[in-house]
Amino acid sequence: MNIFWLSLKDFTRFEFFKYALLSIAVGFSLMIILGYYSFTSVKDYLDALFAPESDSIFAWFYSFSLVSFLIHSLNFLAVSFFVIFASSAVSLFLLSFFTPLIATKINAKYYNHEPKEKMGDLALFFQMFKVLLKFIPLFFLALILFFIPFINLIAFFLAFYYLFHNALILEVLGAVLDKKKFKEQTNTPFEFKFYTLIFYVLASFPFVGLILQLFFVIFLIHLSYQKIYFLSPKLSNVSSSI
Protein backbone atom coordinates (compact mmCIF):
# COMPACT_ATOMS: atom_id res chain seq x y z
CA MET A 1 0.00 0.00 0.00
CA ASN A 2 1.16 3.53 -0.77
CA ILE A 3 2.90 5.13 2.22
CA PHE A 4 0.72 8.22 1.92
CA TRP A 5 -2.57 6.32 2.20
CA LEU A 6 -1.20 4.07 4.91
CA SER A 7 -0.11 7.12 6.92
CA LEU A 8 -3.42 8.88 6.29
CA LYS A 9 -5.37 5.90 7.65
CA ASP A 10 -3.22 5.85 10.78
CA PHE A 11 -3.53 9.62 11.15
CA THR A 12 -7.33 9.41 11.24
CA ARG A 13 -7.36 6.66 13.88
CA PHE A 14 -7.98 7.95 17.39
CA GLU A 15 -5.39 5.57 18.85
CA PHE A 16 -2.76 7.76 17.15
CA PHE A 17 -4.52 11.13 16.88
CA LYS A 18 -5.03 11.34 20.64
CA TYR A 19 -1.29 11.90 21.04
CA ALA A 20 -1.49 15.06 18.92
CA LEU A 21 -4.32 16.75 20.84
CA LEU A 22 -2.06 18.27 23.51
CA SER A 23 0.50 19.56 21.01
CA ILE A 24 -2.26 21.07 18.83
CA ALA A 25 -3.89 22.84 21.80
CA VAL A 26 -0.62 24.27 23.10
CA GLY A 27 0.64 25.24 19.63
CA PHE A 28 -2.65 26.96 18.75
CA SER A 29 -2.67 28.95 22.01
CA LEU A 30 0.97 29.94 21.55
CA MET A 31 0.30 31.10 17.98
CA ILE A 32 -2.50 33.44 19.10
CA ILE A 33 -0.68 34.88 22.12
CA LEU A 34 2.77 35.18 20.55
CA GLY A 35 1.35 36.60 17.32
CA TYR A 36 -0.57 39.37 19.06
CA TYR A 37 2.19 40.48 21.43
CA SER A 38 4.98 40.18 18.86
CA PHE A 39 3.24 42.34 16.26
CA THR A 40 2.08 45.01 18.71
CA SER A 41 5.51 45.14 20.41
CA VAL A 42 7.35 45.68 17.11
CA LYS A 43 4.74 48.22 16.00
CA ASP A 44 5.03 50.19 19.25
CA TYR A 45 8.83 50.10 18.99
CA LEU A 46 8.77 51.46 15.42
CA ASP A 47 6.24 54.16 16.34
CA ALA A 48 8.47 55.29 19.21
CA LEU A 49 11.68 55.07 17.15
CA PHE A 50 10.29 57.14 14.28
CA ALA A 51 8.19 59.54 16.34
CA PRO A 52 7.61 62.94 14.66
CA GLU A 53 9.38 64.79 17.47
CA SER A 54 12.64 62.98 16.68
CA ASP A 55 13.14 65.28 13.65
CA SER A 56 15.07 62.64 11.71
CA ILE A 57 14.76 61.93 8.00
CA PHE A 58 13.52 58.43 8.85
CA ALA A 59 10.74 59.90 10.98
CA TRP A 60 9.79 62.13 8.05
CA PHE A 61 9.54 59.12 5.72
CA TYR A 62 7.66 57.16 8.36
CA SER A 63 5.09 59.96 8.63
CA PHE A 64 3.80 59.10 5.15
CA SER A 65 0.89 56.69 5.42
CA LEU A 66 2.10 54.58 2.48
CA VAL A 67 5.57 54.13 3.97
CA SER A 68 4.11 53.34 7.39
CA PHE A 69 1.74 50.82 5.81
CA LEU A 70 4.55 49.06 3.94
CA ILE A 71 6.74 48.86 7.06
CA HIS A 72 3.91 47.47 9.17
CA SER A 73 3.05 45.02 6.40
CA LEU A 74 6.63 43.74 6.45
CA ASN A 75 6.38 43.57 10.23
CA PHE A 76 3.19 41.52 9.96
CA LEU A 77 4.66 39.12 7.38
CA ALA A 78 7.89 38.55 9.28
CA VAL A 79 6.17 38.17 12.65
CA SER A 80 3.55 35.84 11.15
CA PHE A 81 6.28 33.73 9.60
CA PHE A 82 8.14 33.52 12.90
CA VAL A 83 5.02 32.80 14.96
CA ILE A 84 3.76 30.05 12.65
CA PHE A 85 7.03 28.13 12.74
CA ALA A 86 7.68 28.82 16.40
CA SER A 87 4.30 27.35 17.32
CA SER A 88 4.91 24.43 14.96
CA ALA A 89 8.30 23.84 16.59
CA VAL A 90 6.72 23.78 20.06
CA SER A 91 4.01 21.42 18.80
CA LEU A 92 6.65 19.14 17.28
CA PHE A 93 8.63 19.21 20.53
CA LEU A 94 5.60 18.14 22.56
CA LEU A 95 4.73 15.43 20.05
CA SER A 96 8.30 14.09 20.27
CA PHE A 97 7.52 12.72 23.75
CA PHE A 98 4.94 10.42 22.14
CA THR A 99 6.89 9.56 18.98
CA PRO A 100 8.62 6.46 20.44
CA LEU A 101 5.22 5.11 21.48
CA ILE A 102 3.75 5.87 18.05
CA ALA A 103 6.71 4.16 16.35
CA THR A 104 6.32 1.11 18.60
CA LYS A 105 2.62 0.79 17.75
CA ILE A 106 3.25 1.15 14.02
CA ASN A 107 6.06 -1.40 14.19
CA ALA A 108 3.85 -3.88 16.03
CA LYS A 109 0.95 -3.35 13.62
CA TYR A 110 2.81 -3.45 10.28
CA TYR A 111 6.46 -4.53 10.47
CA ASN A 112 7.20 -6.67 13.56
CA HIS A 113 10.83 -5.55 13.44
CA GLU A 114 12.92 -6.64 16.40
CA PRO A 115 14.89 -3.54 17.47
CA LYS A 116 18.43 -3.91 18.75
CA GLU A 117 20.16 -1.39 20.99
CA LYS A 118 18.15 1.84 20.83
CA MET A 119 19.56 5.34 20.78
CA GLY A 120 19.77 6.84 24.25
CA ASP A 121 17.98 10.05 25.18
CA LEU A 122 21.29 11.72 26.06
CA ALA A 123 22.77 10.96 22.62
CA LEU A 124 19.68 12.35 20.87
CA PHE A 125 19.76 15.44 23.09
CA PHE A 126 23.40 16.02 22.16
CA GLN A 127 22.56 15.72 18.45
CA MET A 128 19.70 18.20 18.82
CA PHE A 129 21.95 20.56 20.78
CA LYS A 130 24.40 20.62 17.84
CA VAL A 131 21.51 21.41 15.49
CA LEU A 132 20.45 24.33 17.71
CA LEU A 133 24.01 25.68 17.80
CA LYS A 134 24.05 25.76 13.99
CA PHE A 135 20.55 27.26 13.84
CA ILE A 136 21.38 30.26 16.07
CA PRO A 137 23.72 32.05 13.57
CA LEU A 138 21.24 31.32 10.76
CA PHE A 139 18.47 32.93 12.79
CA PHE A 140 20.54 36.04 13.59
CA LEU A 141 21.45 36.35 9.92
CA ALA A 142 17.74 36.32 9.12
CA LEU A 143 17.20 39.07 11.72
CA ILE A 144 19.91 41.19 10.08
CA LEU A 145 18.04 40.87 6.78
CA PHE A 146 14.70 41.68 8.46
CA PHE A 147 14.08 45.00 6.66
CA ILE A 148 14.99 43.79 3.16
CA PRO A 149 11.73 42.84 1.41
CA PHE A 150 11.43 39.24 0.18
CA ILE A 151 15.04 38.53 1.17
CA ASN A 152 13.94 38.52 4.83
CA LEU A 153 11.25 35.90 4.13
CA ILE A 154 13.70 33.70 2.23
CA ALA A 155 16.24 33.99 5.06
CA PHE A 156 13.67 33.07 7.71
CA PHE A 157 12.32 30.26 5.50
CA LEU A 158 15.74 28.65 5.07
CA ALA A 159 16.77 29.10 8.71
CA PHE A 160 13.62 27.51 10.08
CA TYR A 161 13.65 24.77 7.45
CA TYR A 162 17.07 23.72 8.72
CA LEU A 163 15.66 23.48 12.24
CA PHE A 164 12.39 21.83 11.16
CA HIS A 165 14.07 19.18 8.99
CA ASN A 166 16.71 18.18 11.51
CA ALA A 167 14.36 18.17 14.49
CA LEU A 168 11.80 16.04 12.64
CA ILE A 169 14.42 13.61 11.32
CA LEU A 170 16.09 13.23 14.72
CA GLU A 171 12.72 12.72 16.38
CA VAL A 172 11.65 9.96 13.97
CA LEU A 173 14.95 8.18 13.31
CA GLY A 174 15.78 8.24 17.00
CA ALA A 175 12.52 6.38 17.69
CA VAL A 176 12.76 3.91 14.78
CA LEU A 177 16.43 3.06 14.23
CA ASP A 178 18.79 1.18 16.48
CA LYS A 179 22.09 2.78 17.47
CA LYS A 180 24.14 1.14 14.71
CA LYS A 181 21.66 2.00 11.97
CA PHE A 182 21.31 5.54 13.28
CA LYS A 183 25.06 6.15 13.10
CA GLU A 184 25.12 4.87 9.52
CA GLN A 185 22.79 7.71 8.49
CA THR A 186 25.55 10.30 8.20
CA ASN A 187 23.57 12.11 5.50
CA THR A 188 19.80 12.14 5.36
CA PRO A 189 18.59 10.37 2.19
CA PHE A 190 17.29 12.76 -0.47
CA GLU A 191 13.83 11.22 -0.26
CA PHE A 192 13.55 12.29 3.38
CA LYS A 193 14.69 15.84 2.54
CA PHE A 194 12.14 16.02 -0.26
CA TYR A 195 9.27 15.07 2.02
CA THR A 196 10.35 17.27 4.92
CA LEU A 197 10.48 20.21 2.49
CA ILE A 198 6.90 19.46 1.43
CA PHE A 199 5.85 19.17 5.06
CA TYR A 200 7.64 22.43 5.83
CA VAL A 201 5.76 24.27 3.08
CA LEU A 202 2.48 22.86 4.41
CA ALA A 203 3.49 23.93 7.92
CA SER A 204 3.88 27.52 6.65
CA PHE A 205 0.09 27.78 6.43
CA PRO A 206 -1.52 28.84 9.72
CA PHE A 207 -3.01 25.93 11.70
CA VAL A 208 -2.25 23.39 8.95
CA GLY A 209 1.19 22.66 10.36
CA LEU A 210 -0.22 22.24 13.86
CA ILE A 211 -2.86 19.72 12.80
CA LEU A 212 -0.65 17.74 10.40
CA GLN A 213 2.38 17.36 12.68
CA LEU A 214 1.19 13.87 13.60
CA PHE A 215 0.81 12.94 9.94
CA PHE A 216 4.38 14.09 9.24
CA VAL A 217 5.69 11.88 12.03
CA ILE A 218 3.63 8.83 11.01
CA PHE A 219 4.63 9.22 7.36
CA LEU A 220 8.35 9.41 8.18
CA ILE A 221 8.06 6.42 10.51
CA HIS A 222 6.62 4.31 7.68
CA LEU A 223 9.22 5.74 5.30
CA SER A 224 12.03 4.79 7.69
CA TYR A 225 10.90 1.20 8.04
CA GLN A 226 10.37 0.78 4.31
CA LYS A 227 13.32 2.73 2.88
CA ILE A 228 16.01 2.18 5.54
CA TYR A 229 15.11 -1.27 6.84
CA PHE A 230 13.52 -2.28 3.49
CA LEU A 231 10.50 -3.81 5.20
CA SER A 232 7.05 -4.24 3.68
CA PRO A 233 3.95 -3.57 5.78
CA LYS A 234 1.97 -6.62 6.79
CA LEU A 235 -1.48 -5.39 5.81
CA SER A 236 -3.14 -8.61 6.97
CA ASN A 237 -2.53 -7.44 10.53
CA VAL A 238 -4.41 -4.23 9.74
CA SER A 239 -7.41 -5.90 8.15
CA SER A 240 -7.68 -8.37 11.01
CA SER A 241 -7.57 -5.59 13.60
CA ILE A 242 -10.28 -3.71 11.72
C-alpha positions in Angstrom: 0.0 0.0 0.0 1.2 3.5 -0.8 2.9 5.1 2.2 0.7 8.2 1.9 -2.6 6.3 2.2 -1.2 4.1 4.9 -0.1 7.1 6.9 -3.4 8.9 6.3 -5.4 5.9 7.7 -3.2 5.9 10.8 -3.5 9.6 11.2 -7.3 9.4 11.2 -7.4 6.7 13.9 -8.0 7.9 17.4 -5.4 5.6 18.8 -2.8 7.8 17.2 -4.5 11.1 16.9 -5.0 11.3 20.6 -1.3 11.9 21.0 -1.5 15.1 18.9 -4.3 16.7 20.8 -2.1 18.3 23.5 0.5 19.6 21.0 -2.3 21.1 18.8 -3.9 22.8 21.8 -0.6 24.3 23.1 0.6 25.2 19.6 -2.7 27.0 18.8 -2.7 29.0 22.0 1.0 29.9 21.5 0.3 31.1 18.0 -2.5 33.4 19.1 -0.7 34.9 22.1 2.8 35.2 20.6 1.4 36.6 17.3 -0.6 39.4 19.1 2.2 40.5 21.4 5.0 40.2 18.9 3.2 42.3 16.3 2.1 45.0 18.7 5.5 45.1 20.4 7.3 45.7 17.1 4.7 48.2 16.0 5.0 50.2 19.2 8.8 50.1 19.0 8.8 51.5 15.4 6.2 54.2 16.3 8.5 55.3 19.2 11.7 55.1 17.1 10.3 57.1 14.3 8.2 59.5 16.3 7.6 62.9 14.7 9.4 64.8 17.5 12.6 63.0 16.7 13.1 65.3 13.6 15.1 62.6 11.7 14.8 61.9 8.0 13.5 58.4 8.9 10.7 59.9 11.0 9.8 62.1 8.0 9.5 59.1 5.7 7.7 57.2 8.4 5.1 60.0 8.6 3.8 59.1 5.1 0.9 56.7 5.4 2.1 54.6 2.5 5.6 54.1 4.0 4.1 53.3 7.4 1.7 50.8 5.8 4.6 49.1 3.9 6.7 48.9 7.1 3.9 47.5 9.2 3.1 45.0 6.4 6.6 43.7 6.5 6.4 43.6 10.2 3.2 41.5 10.0 4.7 39.1 7.4 7.9 38.6 9.3 6.2 38.2 12.7 3.5 35.8 11.2 6.3 33.7 9.6 8.1 33.5 12.9 5.0 32.8 15.0 3.8 30.0 12.6 7.0 28.1 12.7 7.7 28.8 16.4 4.3 27.4 17.3 4.9 24.4 15.0 8.3 23.8 16.6 6.7 23.8 20.1 4.0 21.4 18.8 6.6 19.1 17.3 8.6 19.2 20.5 5.6 18.1 22.6 4.7 15.4 20.1 8.3 14.1 20.3 7.5 12.7 23.7 4.9 10.4 22.1 6.9 9.6 19.0 8.6 6.5 20.4 5.2 5.1 21.5 3.7 5.9 18.1 6.7 4.2 16.3 6.3 1.1 18.6 2.6 0.8 17.7 3.3 1.2 14.0 6.1 -1.4 14.2 3.8 -3.9 16.0 0.9 -3.4 13.6 2.8 -3.5 10.3 6.5 -4.5 10.5 7.2 -6.7 13.6 10.8 -5.6 13.4 12.9 -6.6 16.4 14.9 -3.5 17.5 18.4 -3.9 18.7 20.2 -1.4 21.0 18.2 1.8 20.8 19.6 5.3 20.8 19.8 6.8 24.3 18.0 10.1 25.2 21.3 11.7 26.1 22.8 11.0 22.6 19.7 12.4 20.9 19.8 15.4 23.1 23.4 16.0 22.2 22.6 15.7 18.5 19.7 18.2 18.8 21.9 20.6 20.8 24.4 20.6 17.8 21.5 21.4 15.5 20.4 24.3 17.7 24.0 25.7 17.8 24.0 25.8 14.0 20.5 27.3 13.8 21.4 30.3 16.1 23.7 32.0 13.6 21.2 31.3 10.8 18.5 32.9 12.8 20.5 36.0 13.6 21.4 36.4 9.9 17.7 36.3 9.1 17.2 39.1 11.7 19.9 41.2 10.1 18.0 40.9 6.8 14.7 41.7 8.5 14.1 45.0 6.7 15.0 43.8 3.2 11.7 42.8 1.4 11.4 39.2 0.2 15.0 38.5 1.2 13.9 38.5 4.8 11.3 35.9 4.1 13.7 33.7 2.2 16.2 34.0 5.1 13.7 33.1 7.7 12.3 30.3 5.5 15.7 28.6 5.1 16.8 29.1 8.7 13.6 27.5 10.1 13.6 24.8 7.4 17.1 23.7 8.7 15.7 23.5 12.2 12.4 21.8 11.2 14.1 19.2 9.0 16.7 18.2 11.5 14.4 18.2 14.5 11.8 16.0 12.6 14.4 13.6 11.3 16.1 13.2 14.7 12.7 12.7 16.4 11.7 10.0 14.0 14.9 8.2 13.3 15.8 8.2 17.0 12.5 6.4 17.7 12.8 3.9 14.8 16.4 3.1 14.2 18.8 1.2 16.5 22.1 2.8 17.5 24.1 1.1 14.7 21.7 2.0 12.0 21.3 5.5 13.3 25.1 6.2 13.1 25.1 4.9 9.5 22.8 7.7 8.5 25.6 10.3 8.2 23.6 12.1 5.5 19.8 12.1 5.4 18.6 10.4 2.2 17.3 12.8 -0.5 13.8 11.2 -0.3 13.5 12.3 3.4 14.7 15.8 2.5 12.1 16.0 -0.3 9.3 15.1 2.0 10.4 17.3 4.9 10.5 20.2 2.5 6.9 19.5 1.4 5.9 19.2 5.1 7.6 22.4 5.8 5.8 24.3 3.1 2.5 22.9 4.4 3.5 23.9 7.9 3.9 27.5 6.7 0.1 27.8 6.4 -1.5 28.8 9.7 -3.0 25.9 11.7 -2.3 23.4 8.9 1.2 22.7 10.4 -0.2 22.2 13.9 -2.9 19.7 12.8 -0.7 17.7 10.4 2.4 17.4 12.7 1.2 13.9 13.6 0.8 12.9 9.9 4.4 14.1 9.2 5.7 11.9 12.0 3.6 8.8 11.0 4.6 9.2 7.4 8.3 9.4 8.2 8.1 6.4 10.5 6.6 4.3 7.7 9.2 5.7 5.3 12.0 4.8 7.7 10.9 1.2 8.0 10.4 0.8 4.3 13.3 2.7 2.9 16.0 2.2 5.5 15.1 -1.3 6.8 13.5 -2.3 3.5 10.5 -3.8 5.2 7.0 -4.2 3.7 3.9 -3.6 5.8 2.0 -6.6 6.8 -1.5 -5.4 5.8 -3.1 -8.6 7.0 -2.5 -7.4 10.5 -4.4 -4.2 9.7 -7.4 -5.9 8.1 -7.7 -8.4 11.0 -7.6 -5.6 13.6 -10.3 -3.7 11.7 
